[in-house]
Amino acid sequence: MVFENSDKALLSTSALINMATTTFEGFGTAAIHVGQEPEKWDMHQVVPPISLSTTYKQGNPGEPKGHDYSRAGNPTRDVLQENIAALEDGLYCRVFASGLATTMSMVNVLKVGDHVICSDDVYGGTQRYLRKVSAPHHGIEVTFVDLTNLDEVKKAFRPNTKMIWLESPSNPLLKVVDIAEVSQLAKQYNQEIIVVVDNTFMSPYFQRPLNLGADVVVHSITKYINGHSDVVMGAAITNDEKLDQHLFFMQLAVGAVPSAFDCYLVNRGIKTLHLRMKTHMENAMAVSKWLEENARVERVLYPQLESHPQHKIHMKQARGMSGMLSFYLRGGLEESRKFLSNLKIFILAESLGGYESLAELPSVMTHASVPAEDRAALGITDNLIRLSVGCEDKEDLIADLDQALKAAIPKL
């Protein structure tokens, strides 16, 4: 096994895992090999087998060989969790049946009366869970804050603050939070505050929040990590054994766990993660630069662009950017609808991170559950378009955007 940009070869499994989790070098090698050792299996299968059994024979009562029941543990799930932990430079990973099941499991570490500080333009499903479930039913206090403003972060702390939940970049405004600074502020205020970073928009290929001071990284695996728009799943990664035990207990006690077959599919998808992310970035850079020069576009939000307000922070904490970008077209709801309905290659659909390009209107789709007054204040307006730029040929993607913009806004 040879690492890219490295003269190290024929590393042992332990050395491979150690290198993969301490540097970005060798990411592709780690994605392909960590947790996949053929020696684990009876016939030394190169591709880890799918273990569909729900239960396991025990040699003696209460003495299982490994797992006893697949809700609590499964060999195929073990492979996936080991692999994702290594890619995020973490010691532990637990996967769940969806990104929101992961959110629920993580937030369940809190108790009645605890306070959460959350990004103000967080994913609609996250804010909906906090607003509609955690606050009214579990007695959790929630404050939504612009975490790019460190003064506002400082003001938001309370004696009962136990968690900060952030996205960087955020969904759908692509705001970049200084993860290291926010983590440091949290620990200075109270060492017990848990800093959770939703890294879905970036994937571990471009950003590793645990190395920036976060306590937990969460993903909607549905998106870039799987990358094929055919699995719904989530993950939480941490270096904290106590938090990992909580997450394991959530798998066991709540049971929102993924199937073995889905774990197999994600494990397969990960093998091309590094290849896909390079193409996503190349295409998104080309699209964002073209949009920025288009007279039918007011503003482009893509952290890799120098025009982005947090570009320097982004460059400090990440080594690139995914295919996620948003832009404001010149017009309103009517022009947005015409633009989206005229796209030929970009598919009008929710979700993101697959090999195919998607486009959506957050105000009436992914963020419709955000109160209208909050959407207006944040800038999630009816002319804000979110793109998930896929792996097609970039010339075709630009041509598609061009004809759709001209159809929506024929005259300038």
N, C-alpha and C positions, 0 to 999 in steps of 0.2 A: 504494500500500500504506500503510495507516494502522495504527499501533500503538495498542493499548488504553492508555488513560491517558497518551497522548503526543500532542503536536502535530506530531510529525515525520511527514512524508509523502513518498511518492515517493522513497524511499531507493534508492541503488544496491545491487547485490548485495553488494559488499564492505562497505558501511556497514551493511546489514541483518545480515550475519553478525557484524560487530563488535559491534553493539548486542545481538544475541541472546546473545552469549557473554560479555557483561560485566554483565548485569543480568537479573532475572527479568521485567522488562517486555518485552512482545512475544514471550513464549514461544510462543503459538499461531501468530503470524505466522512465526516461525522454523520451527516444526514443519511448517508448510504449504509454506514456500517455499525454505528452505536446501537446496541441492543439486538443486533441481527446475527449474532454469532451462531453459525451452524451447529456447533457442539452442544447447544442447548437442547437439540431435538434428536429423537431416536435415530433418524436416518440422515442426520446432518444436512437437513434441507437448507439451501441457500436463501430461499424466501420463507420467512417464518410462517408456519401453518396457522390456519384458522381453527381455534378451539371453540367449538359450538356447544360443548357439554355444559349443562347448567349445574351439575353436581359432580363430586369427585369421591372415589372410593377411599375409605379410611382403613388403615391397617389395624388400628385399635380405636375404640370409642374416644372421640375428642382429640385424636392424633392424626390429622390430615397430613399428607405428604407435602402439600404446599397450600393450595386453596381448598376450601370446603364447599363454597357455594358461589356462583358466578356474579351475584350482586356485589359480594365482598371482594372478589378478585378473579382474574381470568388471565391465562398466559398470553393471549393476543393483546389484551389491554396492557399487560406488564411491558411488553416490547415497546409499544407506542409511548407509554409514560417515560420509560428510560430514555428513549430517543429525544423526546421533546425537552426533557429536563436538561440534557446535555446541550441542546441547541440554544437554550436560554441561559446557559451558564448557571444552572440551578442544581441543587441536590435532589429535589423532590418534584414530582409532577403528578397531578390527579386529573383524569379526564371525566367529563360529564356529558349528559345526553344533548346539551345545547349550550350556547354561550350564556343564555339567561339562567340555565340551571347552575352554571358555574357562578354567576353573579349571586344567585340566591344562596348557594352553599357558602360563599365567602362572606356575605353580609350576615349570615346566620351565626357568625362568631360573636356578634354584638348582642347586647342585652337591653332590656327596657330602660329607656332614659339615656342611652348612649347617643352621641352626636356624630354625624358624618358631614364632612365637607366634600362637595362634589363639583366637578367641572360644570359650568353653567350651560354649555352646549353639548353635553354628553349624549351618547346614542339614545334615541327615543325610548327603546325598551328598558334601558337602565334607569332613566329618570322616571319612567312609568312605574317600575317595580318599587323604587324608593318612595315615590309620591303616593302610589295607590295601595301598596302592600306594607312596606316597612314602617312608614309613618303612622297610618291609621290603625293597622292591625297588630303591629309589634312594638309600638311605642318608641320608635327610633326618631330622633330629631335630625332633620336634613337641611343644610344650607347650600344653595347653589351659588358658586362664586366664579368670577373670571380669574382662573389660576395663572394667567399670564401676568397679572398685576400682583406683585408680591406684597404690596401694602395691603391690598384687599385680603390676601391670604392671612396675613398677620392679624388683621381685625377679626377674622372669622373664627379664630381659635376660642374655645370655651373650656372650662375645667372638665367638662364631660366629653370633649372631643376624643374619639377613639379610632377614627379612620378618615383618611383622605382618599378619595376615589378620583382618578384622573385619566384622561385620554391625551396622548400626545403623539401625533397630531389628533385633533378632535374631529368629531363627526357631527355636522358636515362642513364646518367652517375652517377646518385644517389649522386651527390655532395650535401653536407649539408651546408647551409648558416646559420650563426649565426643571427637569425631573430632579437633578441633583440639588438645586436650590430649595425646591419645595420640600424634598425629603429632609434636608438639613434643618429647615425651619420647623418642620413637624417634630423632629427628634430633640431640637433645642427646647421646644415648648413642653414636650412630654415624650420620653423614650418609649412609652407604651403605645403611641399612636401607630396604627398600621397603615402604611402607604401602599396603595394598590394602583397599579398602572395597567390600563387596558392597552395592550400592544398590538391589537388586531390589525390596525391600518399599516403597521410597519413590518410585521413578522420579525422573528429573531435574526433574520439575515441582515437587516438594516439597523436594528436597535436592540439593546439588551438592558432593560431598566434595572435589573438586579445589580448590575455593575455601577449604576448611577445612584444607588441608595434606596431603591424601592424594596419593600418587604415581600410583595407578591406581584407576579405578572399574570394577567388573565388574557385569554384569547377566545374569540369565536373561531374555532378551528374550521368551521364551515367556510371561512374565507380563504386567505392566502395559504395557510398551512396545508389544508387539503388541496385547494386550488382547482377543483374540478366540478364544483357546484352540484355534487351528488351525495353529500353527507352533511348532516346537522350535528355539531358537536362543539364542546368547549373544553378549556383546560385552565388549570391554575398551577403556577410554578413558584416555588419558594426555597429558600435555604434554611428556613426556620422549622425545626422538627415539630414543635408544638403546633404551629399552624398546619403543617402537613397532616398531623394526627387528627386535627379538627376536620380537614377536608376528607380524609379517609373515613372518618365517622359519618360525614354527610353522605358519602357513597353508600355506606352500609345501612345507615338508619333512615335516610330519605329515599335512596334508591334511584336517583336520577342518573343512571349510568348508561353508557352507550353499548350497543351490541358488539359482539366479537367481529362480525362481518364489517361493520362500520370502522372499527379500529384497524382492521386489515386494509381497508380502502385508504384511510388516512396515512397509514404507514407507507403505503405505496406512493401516495401523492407527495409525501415529504421528499422522496428520492429525487424529484426534479425541482424542489423549492428554490435552490440557489440559481438554477438555470432560468426558471420563470421570473424570479424577482429582477434579474438583470434585464430581461426583455420588457417587463412592466415599466421599469424606470426609463429605459431608452425610449419607449413609445410615449410615456407620459411627458417626458421632457420635450419631445418634438411637438406633441399636441399642445402643451401649455404655452410654449413659445409662439406657436402659430396663433393660438387664441389671443395671446397678449397683444399681438399686432393687428387683430381683426377689428374693424370699425364697428361691427355689430355686437361687440363684447365690451362691457364696462370695466370689468376687473377679473383677474384670474388669481385663484388661491392655490398655490403649490409651493410647499416649503423649500424645494430645491431651487426655485427662482430667487434671484437677488432682490426682487421687488417684494417678496414676502416679508411682513413686519417682524417675524421672528426667525428670519433666515439664518442669522449668526448663531442663535441658540440651536437651531436644527443642525447646523453643520458641526457644532461642538459635540453633540450627543448622539449623532447618527452618522452612518457612513453612506447614506444614500436615501432614496425615497421610493415608495411603492408606486402603483399606478393610480392612486387616489388623488383627484383634484376636483375643485368646484370653481364655478365662474358665474358671474352675473351677466346675463344678456341684456341688451337694450330693449326694454319692454316690460310687460307684466304677465299675468296668468295666460292671456290669450296667445301671446307670442311664445311663451314656454310650452304650452300645449301643442302648438303648431310645430315648433322645433322638434319636440320629442316624438311626435307622431310621424314625422317625415324621415326620421333616421332609418337607415337600411342595414347597416352593420352593427352599430350600437343597439342593443336590445333594451327596450323600455321595461325595466324590471328592478325590483328591490334586490338587496344583497350586493356582494362585491367580492373581489379577490379571485375570481375564477379566470381561466384562460381566455374566456370570451369577454368582450367589452360590453358594459352595461351603462345605462343612463337613467337618471330618475329625478323627480321633483320633490325634494325633502318636505316642503311645506304641506303637501297633500299625500305623501307616501310614508317614508321612514320616520318622519318627525311630526306626523299629524296629531299624535297623542300629546305633544307639547302644547300647553295653553297658548292660544293665539297671541295674547299680549306678550308672552315670553318670547315667542318666535319673532315678533316684530322688534322687540328690544335687542335681540341677539343678532338680527340681520338675516334670519331664515325667511326670506321673502319669496314671493311668487315668481321672481325672476332668477332665483338661485338654482342652478343646475349642478347636480353631482355626477361625476363620471368615474367609473371604474375602468381604467384603460387596460385592455387585455393584451394578448400576445399575437394579434394579427399583424399584418404588414402596416407600418405606420403611415405610409402614403395613402393606403386605402382608408384608414381611420380619419385622416385629415380631410380627404375628399368627401367622406360621408358627412362630417361636421359642416363642411363648407356648403354643400347643397342643402342641408337641413336649415342652416342659419339663413340662407338666401330665401328659402321657402317661407320661413317664419317672419323675416324682416326684408321684404323685397326692395324697399326703398329706404335709404338712409336719410 
